[in-house]
Amino acid sequence: MAENVENLREAIGVMTAWATDPEDTRFTAEYFNRLLTQFGPTKAADVMGGLISLCGILLVQEARRDGVTEREVLAEMARRYA
């Protein structure tokens, strides 16, 4: 469980770096590369798991806020962005 919390923390760090300037992803790439350099290549899978958890948390929150299902939120995102 503690590992999952740490992975989620790292994912929040990556997304905080991204939110600093969503148009310029260099800072995010640098942040992610620092994690890989410091902790090795297996960290990428850990951070990916954290990002999936973070996405799931945000998806559930948005669905509850909008009074729809998670699938409906994803369908709307697909229509809008993909």
C-alpha atoms as a printed R data frame, in Angstrom:
   type eleno elety resid chain resno       x      y       z
1  ATOM     1    CA   MET     A     1   0.000  0.000   0.000
2  ATOM     2    CA   ALA     A     2   2.788  2.446   0.861
3  ATOM     3    CA   GLU     A     3   4.313  1.829  -2.578
4  ATOM     4    CA   ASN     A     4   1.006  2.751  -4.237
5  ATOM     5    CA   VAL     A     5   0.872  5.978  -2.227
6  ATOM     6    CA   GLU     A     6   4.429  6.825  -3.288
7  ATOM     7    CA   ASN     A     7   3.590  6.103  -6.933
8  ATOM     8    CA   LEU     A     8   0.565  8.377  -6.672
9  ATOM     9    CA   ARG     A     9   2.746 11.107  -5.116
10 ATOM    10    CA   GLU     A    10   5.198 10.815  -8.000
11 ATOM    11    CA   ALA     A    11   2.346 10.997 -10.512
12 ATOM    12    CA   ILE     A    12   1.015 14.126  -8.837
13 ATOM    13    CA   GLY     A    13   4.530 15.549  -9.088
14 ATOM    14    CA   VAL     A    14   4.657 14.799 -12.808
15 ATOM    15    CA   MET     A    15   1.266 16.420 -13.379
16 ATOM    16    CA   THR     A    16   2.195 19.405 -11.212
17 ATOM    17    CA   ALA     A    17   5.227 19.862 -13.455
18 ATOM    18    CA   TRP     A    18   2.942 19.638 -16.483
19 ATOM    19    CA   ALA     A    19   0.456 22.142 -14.998
20 ATOM    20    CA   THR     A    20   3.289 24.646 -14.606
21 ATOM    21    CA   ASP     A    21   3.180 25.162 -18.393
22 ATOM    22    CA   PRO     A    22   0.980 22.742 -20.377
23 ATOM    23    CA   GLU     A    23   2.132 24.284 -23.660
24 ATOM    24    CA   ASP     A    24   5.819 23.557 -22.957
25 ATOM    25    CA   THR     A    25   6.369 20.009 -21.748
26 ATOM    26    CA   ARG     A    26  10.141 20.313 -21.324
27 ATOM    27    CA   PHE     A    27   9.821 20.846 -17.561
28 ATOM    28    CA   THR     A    28   7.660 17.730 -17.278
29 ATOM    29    CA   ALA     A    29  10.147 15.708 -19.319
30 ATOM    30    CA   GLU     A    30  13.018 16.961 -17.170
31 ATOM    31    CA   TYR     A    31  11.114 16.084 -13.981
32 ATOM    32    CA   PHE     A    32  10.337 12.594 -15.274
33 ATOM    33    CA   ASN     A    33  13.924 12.082 -16.449
34 ATOM    34    CA   ARG     A    34  15.209 13.072 -12.986
35 ATOM    35    CA   LEU     A    35  13.026 10.332 -11.488
36 ATOM    36    CA   LEU     A    36  14.384  7.787 -13.958
37 ATOM    37    CA   THR     A    37  17.985  8.862 -13.372
38 ATOM    38    CA   GLN     A    38  17.612  8.816  -9.606
39 ATOM    39    CA   PHE     A    39  15.633  5.569  -9.284
40 ATOM    40    CA   GLY     A    40  16.285  3.606 -12.500
41 ATOM    41    CA   PRO     A    41  14.144  2.377 -15.381
42 ATOM    42    CA   THR     A    42  11.667  0.426 -13.239
43 ATOM    43    CA   LYS     A    43  10.507  3.801 -11.911
44 ATOM    44    CA   ALA     A    44   8.772  4.458 -15.241
45 ATOM    45    CA   ALA     A    45   6.353  1.573 -14.627
46 ATOM    46    CA   ASP     A    46   5.775  2.753 -11.064
47 ATOM    47    CA   VAL     A    47   5.019  6.296 -12.181
48 ATOM    48    CA   MET     A    48   2.751  4.949 -14.951
49 ATOM    49    CA   GLY     A    49   0.814  3.040 -12.308
50 ATOM    50    CA   GLY     A    50   0.555  6.228 -10.262
51 ATOM    51    CA   LEU     A    51  -0.670  8.151 -13.305
52 ATOM    52    CA   ILE     A    52  -3.343  5.506 -13.936
53 ATOM    53    CA   SER     A    53  -4.443  5.747 -10.292
54 ATOM    54    CA   LEU     A    54  -4.533  9.536 -10.482
55 ATOM    55    CA   CYS     A    55  -6.575  9.410 -13.695
56 ATOM    56    CA   GLY     A    56  -8.999  6.998 -12.055
57 ATOM    57    CA   ILE     A    57  -9.441  9.244  -9.021
58 ATOM    58    CA   LEU     A    58 -10.058 12.286 -11.215
59 ATOM    59    CA   LEU     A    59 -12.431 10.329 -13.468
60 ATOM    60    CA   VAL     A    60 -14.553  9.223 -10.513
61 ATOM    61    CA   GLN     A    61 -14.601 12.778  -9.126
62 ATOM    62    CA   GLU     A    62 -15.716 14.257 -12.439
63 ATOM    63    CA   ALA     A    63 -18.404 11.618 -12.930
64 ATOM    64    CA   ARG     A    64 -19.798 12.241  -9.450
65 ATOM    65    CA   ARG     A    65 -19.671 16.011  -9.923
66 ATOM    66    CA   ASP     A    66 -21.523 15.784 -13.246
67 ATOM    67    CA   GLY     A    67 -23.946 13.050 -12.140
68 ATOM    68    CA   VAL     A    68 -22.919 10.666 -14.934
69 ATOM    69    CA   THR     A    69 -21.006  7.412 -15.199
70 ATOM    70    CA   GLU     A    70 -17.272  7.176 -15.685
71 ATOM    71    CA   ARG     A    71 -17.905  5.683 -19.135
72 ATOM    72    CA   GLU     A    72 -19.963  8.735 -20.082
73 ATOM    73    CA   VAL     A    73 -17.132 11.027 -18.989
74 ATOM    74    CA   LEU     A    74 -14.672  9.023 -21.093
75 ATOM    75    CA   ALA     A    75 -17.011  9.050 -24.102
76 ATOM    76    CA   GLU     A    76 -17.303 12.834 -23.859
77 ATOM    77    CA   MET     A    77 -13.527 13.165 -23.619
78 ATOM    78    CA   ALA     A    78 -13.133 10.949 -26.680
79 ATOM    79    CA   ARG     A    79 -15.586 13.120 -28.614
80 ATOM    80    CA   ARG     A    80 -13.897 16.312 -27.507
81 ATOM    81    CA   TYR     A    81 -10.200 15.497 -27.600
82 ATOM    82    CA   ALA     A    82  -9.545 12.331 -29.613
